[in-house]
Structures are given as C-alpha cells and as structure tokens.
Amino acid sequence: MKVNLFKLLFLVFILIFSFSSCKDEEPMVDPEEEMEQIRDFNNIDPSLPSFVSIDDTTPEGMKWEKREDLSDDFDSWNDDKWFKPLWNYGEPVQMKSENSGVTDGNLWIKASLDQGESRWFETSRIQSRVQIKYPMYTESRIKTAHISAYNTFWLNNGDIDNRDEIDVIENNSKPSCNCQPAFPWQMNSQYFHVVNGDTRRAKGNFDNRDLSDDNPSQGVVWNEEYHTVGVWWKDATNIQFYLDGEPAGSVVSERDFTRNLNLIWDLWTIDADWSGGIAIQNDLLDDSINTMKIDWVRTWQLVNE
C-alpha cells in the first residue's frame, strides 16, 4: 500500500510539473505567418491600390476594378485619355501647352520664366477626358519640382462658384515665405464643395514624417524621391487620403458630392503665405529643379464581387 501511494504521489508531481512547464513556454509561431506580418513597402502589387498590399481594408463582398481610361504609365502621350485645359490662375501664372508633355516614362510639367512680363510663371495643366464618381480610388506617383509652387494632383468639376473638388496634394517643397516650415513634408489635402458661391471646406495637413517607422518614405521630402499619393472617395461625403501605402488623414464633406470628377495635375504659384510664398524667379532657370514629374497614375472603381 505504501509503495502504491508513493507511485501515485510521484505521478501527481510529474503532472503538475509538466502543466507548469507548458504554461511558461512561448506559443509556437508559424514561420510563414510571421513572414506575412512583415509589411513590404518595396513590393506593392501594381494591379491593386497600394494600401491593399499593406493593410487590405477593401469592404467584404467588394472588389477593385481597374479603370484603364484613367490609368497610364506615361510611356507616350495618350490624346484619348488626356488634354491640356489652359485657363489661368491669377498673376504671375501663364498656362502654356508646351510646358507639359511625356518624356522618358514621365508625364512632366515645367515652370519656366518669361522675364519682364506680369505673367512670368509659365507652366501647364493636364486633365483627364473622362470622369469618375464614388466609390473609387486613384493614386499617382509624383516627384515635386523644388520651387516655391503648388505641385498638385486633384479631382474637380465645375467653376469657382459651383464645384465639387478633392485636392489629394498641393505640395510645396521649397516655401519662400519663411512661414510654412512643415511644407516640405505636408500634403495639404482638402475638399471644396461650392454651391452658388457658398463654400464648404475641410483641410488635412498630414505630414509624411508621421508615416510608420517601417515605411522607407517616412520623412523624405517631396522633391527628393517619388511619392505615391492617393484618395479613396468612399461615398457622397467620406474622403480618405493615402500616402505611400498608408492612410494619410480624411475629411467629411458637410454636403453631398453630386458631380462626376476629372483627374488633374498642375503646377502654380501665388504671392500668399498660405501657399508657401511666390516662386523665386531664378529657380525657374534651373532645369534640375523646375519640373514636376509624374511616373504613373492608376485608378479603380469599387464594385460588387
């Protein structure tokens, strides 16, 4: 009986020890699952919006359908997709067809100087021929001209008194006013909704220094490298901006967006602190810094599966 009792106590001891050891052990991690958790910003799937490769928040039951009529790698100028509307901003801007084009796989907009003229800032604008409406996503890979001017990618339809407008970026990497120290990293995303001159607006000031630590584009100023900027126009009021694969602020319109919108790029300056100040004329003579470059644009419609 003593021997059997001893054996029983010994077995209980072994069971308790084994249970305690199991609790202290680290849980097993599947190496393949661990690899999937590593975000690879350098291998984005070009067939889908960039954020899908990083954090796929596509709604369940929906899919992204490519809009080829609003996408382009800019290997050549495609007159079926793009045209140049040359209406002017205020002085000193002068829009000119010859200040934009496609070369070496880039759509480009160049700022040049017309010395002595009131409209001395020669530049250009490119716009899509077709329009799009929510739910949609568009993104463009852009390198900013390093001058005090807005390098823009935006969606718009209408005029100054009646329009729907989404500004993905208004980048200025070299503000001249000494009053916008964050501009070399700040997107200046916003919306305008204007009805009979009544303007509703909200602005987002996402700073690329706030990108995740594992994002190689974190803190890289607009003119040093290409950045991928995008917008997910979700519905009549909700607009989510993106930068280099990550969410970059959002705005909610006070009124419903009702218009189909065109894609637009342009480059312009104005003598105002809110824009970062007017361009320095000598900078327009330097071909190493006076040109905005667009590597590509890609656009999708969100549709039911």
C-alpha positions in Angstrom: 0.0 0.0 0.0 2.9 2.4 0.9 4.5 1.6 -2.5 1.3 2.3 -4.4 0.8 5.6 -2.5 4.3 6.7 -3.3 3.8 5.9 -7.0 0.6 7.9 -7.0 2.2 10.9 -5.4 5.1 10.7 -7.9 2.7 10.7 -10.9 0.8 13.7 -9.4 4.1 15.6 -9.1 5.0 14.8 -12.7 1.7 16.0 -14.0 1.9 19.3 -12.0 5.4 19.9 -13.2 4.5 19.2 -16.8 1.5 21.6 -16.7 3.6 24.4 -15.2 6.3 24.0 -17.8 3.7 24.2 -20.7 2.3 27.4 -19.3 5.7 29.1 -19.2 6.6 28.1 -22.8 6.3 30.7 -25.5 3.5 29.9 -28.0 4.7 28.4 -31.3 4.7 30.8 -34.2 4.4 29.5 -37.8 7.3 31.0 -39.7 5.1 31.6 -42.8 2.5 33.5 -40.6 5.4 35.6 -39.2 6.6 36.5 -42.7 3.1 37.6 -43.6 3.1 40.1 -40.8 6.1 41.9 -42.3 4.9 44.8 -44.5 6.9 45.1 -47.7 6.6 48.6 -48.9 9.0 47.9 -51.7 6.9 45.2 -53.4 3.5 46.8 -53.8 1.1 44.9 -56.2 0.5 47.4 -59.0 -2.7 45.7 -60.1 -4.5 46.9 -56.9 -4.5 50.1 -54.8 -1.2 50.3 -52.8 -2.8 50.0 -49.4 -4.2 46.6 -50.3 -0.6 45.2 -50.1 -0.1 46.8 -46.7 -3.4 46.7 -44.9 -6.3 45.5 -47.1 -9.4 47.3 -45.9 -11.5 46.5 -49.0 -15.1 46.0 -47.9 -16.3 42.5 -47.8 -18.1 41.5 -50.9 -16.5 44.2 -53.0 -13.5 44.3 -55.4 -11.4 46.8 -57.2 -12.0 47.1 -60.9 -9.3 48.9 -62.9 -10.3 52.0 -64.9 -7.9 51.9 -67.8 -9.3 55.1 -69.2 -8.0 56.8 -66.0 -4.7 54.9 -65.7 -1.4 55.5 -67.5 2.3 54.5 -67.3 3.1 57.5 -69.5 5.3 55.7 -71.9 3.8 58.1 -74.5 1.3 60.8 -74.7 -2.3 59.4 -75.0 -4.6 62.0 -76.5 -7.6 59.7 -75.9 -7.1 60.0 -72.2 -5.6 63.5 -71.5 -5.8 67.1 -72.7 -4.5 70.4 -71.5 -7.1 73.0 -70.3 -5.1 76.2 -70.1 -7.3 78.5 -68.1 -5.1 80.7 -65.8 -4.9 81.3 -62.1 -4.1 84.8 -61.0 -0.8 86.6 -61.9 2.0 85.6 -62.3 0.8 82.3 -63.8 0.6 81.8 -67.6 -0.6 78.3 -68.7 1.1 77.1 -71.9 0.7 73.8 -73.8 4.5 73.5 -74.4 5.2 73.4 -70.7 4.0 69.9 -70.3 4.4 66.6 -72.1 5.7 63.0 -71.8 9.4 62.1 -71.9 11.3 59.0 -70.7 8.3 57.4 -69.0 7.2 60.5 -67.1 4.4 63.0 -67.6 6.0 66.3 -66.7 5.0 69.9 -66.0 7.8 72.5 -66.3 7.9 76.0 -64.8 9.8 78.5 -67.0 10.4 82.2 -66.8 9.1 84.9 -69.1 11.2 87.8 -67.8 9.6 91.2 -67.5 6.0 90.0 -68.0 3.3 90.3 -65.4 2.5 86.6 -66.1 6.1 85.5 -65.8 5.5 82.0 -64.3 5.0 79.8 -67.4 3.5 76.4 -66.6 0.8 73.9 -67.7 -2.0 71.6 -66.7 -3.2 68.1 -67.7 -6.7 66.8 -67.2 -8.5 63.5 -67.9 -11.0 63.4 -70.7 -13.4 61.1 -68.8 -14.8 61.5 -65.3 -15.4 59.2 -62.3 -17.6 59.1 -59.3 -17.5 57.3 -55.9 -16.8 54.7 -54.8 -13.4 54.9 -56.4 -9.7 55.1 -55.6 -7.0 56.8 -57.6 -3.2 57.2 -56.9 -0.3 58.8 -58.7 3.5 58.5 -58.2 4.9 62.0 -58.2 8.2 63.8 -57.7 7.8 67.5 -56.8 9.5 70.4 -58.6 11.8 72.0 -56.0 10.5 75.6 -56.3 8.0 77.6 -54.2 4.9 76.5 -56.0 2.0 74.1 -55.6 2.6 70.7 -57.3 -1.0 69.4 -57.4 -3.0 66.2 -58.0 -6.7 66.8 -57.7 -10.2 65.9 -58.8 -12.6 68.6 -59.9 -15.7 69.5 -61.8 -17.3 73.0 -62.0 -16.2 76.6 -61.7 -15.3 78.9 -58.8 -18.9 79.4 -57.8 -20.3 75.9 -58.3 -18.0 72.9 -58.0 -17.0 69.6 -56.3 -13.3 69.4 -55.6 -10.9 67.0 -53.9 -7.2 68.0 -53.6 -5.1 65.0 -53.0 -1.9 67.1 -52.7 -0.8 70.7 -53.0 2.9 70.1 -52.4 5.5 72.9 -52.0 8.9 71.5 -51.1 10.7 74.9 -51.1 8.4 77.6 -49.5 9.9 81.1 -49.9 7.8 82.9 -47.3 9.7 81.6 -44.2 6.3 80.9 -42.8 5.5 77.3 -43.7 8.3 75.2 -42.2 6.3 71.9 -42.5 5.5 72.3 -46.2 8.4 70.1 -47.5 6.6 67.1 -45.8 3.0 68.3 -45.7 0.3 67.1 -48.2 -2.2 69.9 -47.9 -5.1 67.5 -48.8 -8.6 69.0 -48.7 -12.1 69.2 -50.2 -14.2 72.1 -51.5 -17.9 72.0 -52.1 -19.3 75.2 -53.6 -22.9 76.0 -54.3 -23.7 79.4 -55.7 -20.6 80.8 -54.1 -21.2 79.2 -50.7 -18.0 77.3 -49.9 -17.8 74.3 -47.5 -14.2 73.1 -46.9 -12.1 70.9 -44.7 -8.3 70.6 -44.9 -6.0 67.8 -43.8 -2.3 68.5 -43.0 -0.8 65.0 -43.0 2.9 65.1 -42.6 5.0 62.3 -44.2 7.2 62.3 -41.1 4.2 60.6 -39.4 4.3 57.6 -41.7 5.1 54.3 -39.9 8.7 53.6 -38.9 8.9 50.6 -41.3 7.9 52.8 -44.3 11.0 53.8 -46.3 9.3 57.1 -47.4 8.9 58.3 -43.9 10.4 61.8 -43.6 11.6 62.0 -47.3 10.8 65.5 -48.6 8.7 65.8 -51.7 11.4 66.7 -54.2 14.0 64.0 -53.1 12.1 60.9 -54.2 8.8 59.9 -55.9 5.9 59.5 -53.5 2.6 57.7 -54.2 -0.4 59.9 -53.3 -3.9 58.7 -53.4 -7.5 59.1 -52.4 -10.3 56.7 -51.7 -13.5 58.6 -52.4 -15.8 56.3 -50.5 -19.3 57.9 -50.8 -21.0 61.3 -51.1 -19.3 62.7 -48.0 -16.4 60.5 -46.9 -12.9 61.0 -48.4 -9.8 59.1 -47.2 -6.4 60.2 -48.4 -3.3 57.9 -48.7 0.4 58.4 -48.9 2.9 55.7 -49.9 0.6 52.8 -49.0 -0.7 54.2 -45.7 -3.8 56.2 -44.6 -2.9 59.9 -44.5 -5.9 61.7 -43.0 -9.5 62.0 -44.0 -12.2 64.6 -44.4 -16.0 64.5 -44.3 -18.0 66.9 -46.5 -20.7 69.0 -45.0 -22.8 68.5 -48.1 -23.1 65.6 -50.6 -20.8 65.4 -53.5 -23.1 65.1 -56.6 -20.8 65.6 -59.6 -18.6 63.2 -61.6 -15.0 64.4 -61.4 -11.9 64.7 -63.7 -8.3 64.0 -62.6 -6.0 67.0 -62.9 -2.3 67.8 -62.4 -0.9 71.3 -62.4 2.0 73.5 -61.1 1.4 77.1 -60.0 2.5 79.8 -57.7 0.9 82.8 -55.9 2.2 85.6 -53.6 0.5 84.3 -50.5 1.7 82.9 -47.2 -1.0 80.1 -47.3 0.7 78.7 -50.4 4.2 79.0 -49.1 5.0 82.2 -50.9 5.8 83.1 -54.5 8.4 81.2 -56.6 11.9 82.6 -56.8 12.4 83.6 -60.5 16.0 82.3 -60.7 14.7 78.9 -59.7 12.7 78.7 -62.9 16.0 78.9 -64.9 17.3 75.7 -63.2 16.2 72.6 -65.2 17.3 70.4 -62.3 14.6 71.7 -60.0 11.9 73.4 -62.1 9.9 70.3 -63.3 7.2 68.2 -61.6 7.4 64.6 -62.7 4.5 62.0 -62.7 5.6 58.4 -63.1 2.2 56.9 -63.4 -1.5 57.2 -62.4 -3.8 54.2 -61.5 -7.5 54.3 -60.9 -10.1 51.7 -59.8 -13.8 51.6 -59.3 -15.1 49.7 -56.2 -17.7 47.2 -57.4 -19.6 44.2 -56.1 -17.9 40.8 -56.5 
